[in-house]
Amino acid sequence: MKGKLLLGEIAAYLNVELRGDPLLQILGLNTLKEAREGEIAFLANPKYVKDLPSCNASVVILSLQHADCFSGHCLITDHPYLAYARLSAKFDKVADYQNTTHPSSTIDPSAVIATDVYIGPNVVIEAGVQISSGCQIQANSVIGQNSSIGENGYLAANVTVYHNVKIGDRVRVHSGSVLGADGFGIAPRGDGSWQKIHQIGGVSIGHDVEIGACSTIDRGALQDTVIGNGVKIDNHVQIAHNAVVGDNTAMAAYSGLAGSAKIGQNCILGGDACIVGHVTVCDNVMLTARTLVTKSISKPGSYSSGSTPLMSSREWRKNSVRIGQLDKLARRVDKIEK
């Protein structure tokens, strides 16, 4: 926890209604079932209202309609989950790194680095790099030539940023991710072999972006691959060359965009959802888990094409056989209807 927090201070920070003692000291955050005295829990899903009477938390964040269901202190808001999300920053036990440069790091003399940047062990910073105020570059990360990082950026250990990658302010990139590797560009030769297409574009990442562990964003073939402001990318996400991700879009694990695919603003991609190349998805679209988008979407809404829902193995085997019979059955129905 970052210092001592009083309940009144928390209520003011969240701008929510307080029912209880503003001088109560808060020690941490927890779930409804696991919270103890001195901790704050939250009720975001109404199906857990039944857990409120037995909750041992000193404080619960909840909506007005559920406030009378808890006998302890309450923080009342129309958006309990959002309040919890904001409050989590106050209890994040992140190490406080001093503004130092580890002696094992390698920094090109032409790099321009703000005075209050932390650079960890074995970091490599190449020529022409610009790193702005408040950044942290953790151990073994590499930043390639002429790349830039905006203010208060964070690269976890073992992040690779290739050359000509532009990263905005307040961007967090987690371990193992690679920004700016070559896109999958190849041209067929007459003899069946392949000619590499050199990827001479870059990557442009907006402000307030978070990129999970082991995700990859390839550089563009000619123009930049673009990630908008506020985009949230989970672990193991692939974004191919010249793709465009609109502002405030969220992509869950194993989702991906093929080359030159474009997805609009405020979209959500469920796990393993994929968009094929040169397809455009408009703003405010949700793709449920394992949805495969093979044509452009121009109307906002929720779309699904995922794998067969869960069933017993016995049912699955029977249905698999029936799927193979669909064409024959359709032809028989056509004959009957004629």
N, C-alpha and C positions, 0 to 999 in steps of 0.2 A: 504494500500500500504506500502511496506517495504522501506521507505525513498523516496527521490526525485529521479526521473529518467529522464534523458535527452534522446532525440530521438537518438542522436549519440551513447550513451551508449547502448541503446537497440539494435541498428543496429549491434554494435560490438559484443554484447552478442549472438545475433542470427546468426551472420556471414552472413548477407544479404545486398543487395544493398540498399542504402538510396538515395531517391530523396526528398530533402527538407532541412530544417534547423536543423543541429545537436544539436543546443542549445535549441530547443523547449522542454518545460517541459511537461511531460506526467502525467496525473492524474489517468488514469484507463483504463480498457478494457470494450468493450460493443459490441452489435450487430450492423450491418449496419443500421438498422432502428431506434434503440434507442440511438445510440452514440451521444455525445455532444462535444462541443469544448473542447479540452484538452484530449480527449480520443482516443484510438486506436480501430478500428474495423478490421475485416478480411473477405476476400472473399475466401471461400473454395469451394463453389459449383457454377459453372458457371451460373446456372439458376437465381442467384441473382444479376447478372451484372446490370440488370435494376434498381437496388436500388442505384447504385453508384452515379448517378448525383444528387440525393436528399439527400445523406448521409451527416450528419453534423459532422462526426468525423474529428478530425484534421489530423489523419493518418489512412491509410488502408494498411493492409498486403495483398498482392495479387501477382499473377504471372505476368510475363513480358507482356504476351499477353493482359492483362486487365489494365495495368498501365496507358494507355492513356485515360481510361474511367473515371478516377477520377482526379479532378482538384487540390486536396490538396496534402499533403506530402504522400509519398509512401515508404513502405518497400517491396522490390521485391525479391521473392524467388520462386523456383520451387515447394515448399511444404508449402503453406500458413497455412494449418491446423496444421501441425507439428510445425511451428513457433509460432502460437497462443498457442498451448499446452505448449511449453517451456516457453513462456512469462507469462502464467497464474500463474506460481510459484512466480513471482515477485510481483503480486498483491493479493496474497492469504492472507486475513486478519485473520491469525491464532494467537491466544493468545501466548505471549512469556512467557513460563513457566520457572521459575527459577529452578536451580538444588537443589531441596529440597525434603525432605521426610515428608509427612504429619503425625502428631503425632497419628492420628487414624489408621494408617496402621499397619499391623501385618506381621513381617518379621522374618523368622526362622534364628537363628544365623549362620547356616551353609551356607546360601545363599551368593553368591559372586556377589556383585553389584558394578559397576564402580562408581567413585565419582561424575560424572556429570550427573547422572540419576535423572529424576523427578518421584516421586511416590506420587500419589494423595490420597485423603481421602478414607479410608476403603479398601484399596488394601490389598490383602493377597498374600504373597510370601512364598512358602513352602520350605522344606529342599532340599538342593542340587541344587537350582535354580542358574543359571548364567545369569546375565543381563549385556550387554556390554555398552560401552561408547555411550552417546548421546541419550539414550532411554527415552521415555515418557510413563509412565503407568498411565492412567487416573482412575478416581474414580470407586471404587467397582469392579475392575478387579481382577481376581484370576489366579495365576500361580502355577500349581501343581508341585509335587516333581520331581526333576532332569530334569526339562525342561530348555531350554536355548533360549535366544534372542540375535541376533547379533547386530552390531553397528547401531545406529540411527533408532532403531525400534520404532513403535508407536502402542500402544493398546489404543483404545478409551474407554470411560466409559462402564462398564458392559461387558467386554470380558472375556470369560472363556478359559483358556489354561490348559488342563488336564496334568497329569504326562507324562514324557518321550516324550515331543514334542520338536523338534529341529527347531528353526526359524532362518533364515539367516539374512543378513544385509539389512537394509533399507526396512523392511517389515511393511506395514500398515494394521491394522486389525480394522474394524469399529464395532460400538456398537452392542451387542447382538450376536455376532458370537461365535461359540464354536469349539475349535480345540482339537481333541483327545478324544471325547466321544466314548463309545463302539460302534463298528460296529454291524449291525443287524445279529448276528450269533446265530442260534438256530438249534438244531438237533431234529428230531421227535422221540418220544418214541413209544413203541409198543401200548400203551393205547391211543394214539392220542394227548397226551400232549407234551410239548416242553422242551428240555434240553438246558439251556444257554451254549453257547461256549464262554468262557472267552477270551477277546481280549488282547493278551499279546504283540502285536507289538506296534508301536508308530506312530507318524506322522513326516515326514521330509519335511520342506518347504525351498525352495531355497532363493536366493537373489532377491531384487527388486520386490517382490510380493505385490499385494494389494488385500485385501479380504473385500468385502462390508458388509453391516449390515445384521445380522440375517442369516448368512451362516454357514454351518456345514461341517467339515471335520473329518470323523470318523477315529479312530485308526485302525491299521491293526490287523488281527487275529493272525498272526505269524510274518510276516515281516511288515515294515512300509508302510503306505499310503504315496505316494510321490507327491509333488507339485514342479515342476521345477522352474528354474530361470525366472523372468520376467512375470510370469503368472498373469493375471488380472481376478479376480472373482467378479461378481456383487452381489447384494443383493439376499437373498433367493436361494442360490445355495446349492445343496446337493452332496457331494462327499463321496462315501461309502468306506468301509474298503478294503484296498489293491489296491485301484484304483491308477493309475499313470497318471499325467497330464504333458505333455511335455513342454519344455521351450517356453515362449512367446505365449502360448495359452490363448485366451480370452473367458470367459464364461458369457453369459448374464443371466439375472434374470430367476429363476425357471428352469434353465437347471440342468442336473445332470448326474452323473456316478454311475451305480450300482457296486456291489462288484467285484473287480478284473478286471474291465474295464480299458483299456489303450487308451489314446489319445495322438497323437504325438505332435511334435513341430509346432508352427506357425499355429495352428488351430483356428477356430472361431465357437463357438456354439451360435446360436440365441436363443432368449427367449423360454424357455420350451422345448428345444431340449434335448433328453434323449438317453443314451447309456446303453443297457442292460448288465448284468454281463458277464464277461469272453469274451468280444468282444474287438478287437483291431482296432483302427483307425490310419491310417498312418499320416505322416506329411502333412501339407499344405492342410487340408480339411476344407471346410466351410459347416456347417449344418445349414440350414435356420430354422426359427422359427417353433417350434413344430415338428421337425423331430424326428422320432423314429428309432434308429439304432438297428436292431436285428441281424445283421451279420457283420463280420469284413469288413473293407474297406481298400483295398491295393493300390488304385489309387488316387492320389491327385485330387481335384476338388470340385465342389459345389454339395451338395446332398439335396434333399427335400422329405418329405413325409407328410407334414403338413396337417392341417385340411382344409376343403373346403374353397376356397376363398370367400370373402364377396359377398353376393347377397341379394336380397329382401327376406323377410320371405316367400312370396308366391312361389318364385322360389325354395327356399330351401326345402319347404314341397314337392313340385312335384319331385324334384331330389332325395329326401330321399326315396320316394316310388320306384322310378326307380332303385335305388341302390339295393333294395331288390329283384328286378326282373332280375338282371343281370345274375344270374346262369341259370334261365329258358330261357332267350333270347340267351345265349351262346349255350345252348343245341339245340335250334331251328336252329341256324345258322350252327352248325355242321351237322345237318341232311340235311339241304339244300345244303351244300357244297359237301356232299357225293353223 
